[in-house]
């Protein structure tokens, strides 16, 4: 599907039903909860070390500053290092956030593929890192930067716009998952175009599913959050399936095209 076909499908998209999508999401969750847990573990295995690495230079500089100040020879060093550490910390936070966001986009895109395979009873595959190969690696990094920029701009505008952009940004992941060859600019346009059509229902589904995932997870002694966290992505998958739909192509052909 090219960009113009995607835009046409969005323009002529079918209305989505809150109750129908929510019920189907619960049924699908019973089949993919383990895959959701595996995807979450993969994310944690990658993102937690990134956070640890981010703090290493800060701790090292703080130690150096403490030693210099301890000798009493360079009293001004501590203040200069404090400013330097502050700037370094901000830069590292941005870099780590972008890398983590890019990884999350790629791993979530694979989860949407799994949802489709299970939902439509297609052959399942476990190539979790399929979107980290070739041209798709650069694309998920660009999407992460674009997402960060949009979210930052919305936050700077007194936070209220963040509620609006939240829906398109959530839809961006599933649109990318099933249209990975479309340019980043067209993917963003498509997510906002589709988001505008389904904003109210989409916001309600995302909000309710997030609350439900956390509530059920806490009931299960908090550990259950690890198993219910990915429930929020299931309504998003069905919003795409029911609203835009898939092309008439076999999963094997689609899969081979992405892997290659």
Protein Blocks (a to p, Z undefined) as FASTA:
>chain_A
ZZklmmmmmmmpccddfklmmmmmmmmmmmmmmmmmmmmmmmmmmmmmmmmmmmmmmmmm
mmmmmmmmmnomammlmmmmmmmmmmmmmmmmmmmmmmmmmmmmmmmmmmmmmmmmmmno
pacdfbfklmmgcjllmmmmmmmmmmmmmmmmmmmnoolmmmmmmmmmmmmmmmmmmmmm
bcfklmmmmmmmmmmmmmmmmmmmmmmmmmmmmmmmmmnoolmmmmmmmmmmmmmmmmmm
mmnopadddfklmmmmmmZZ
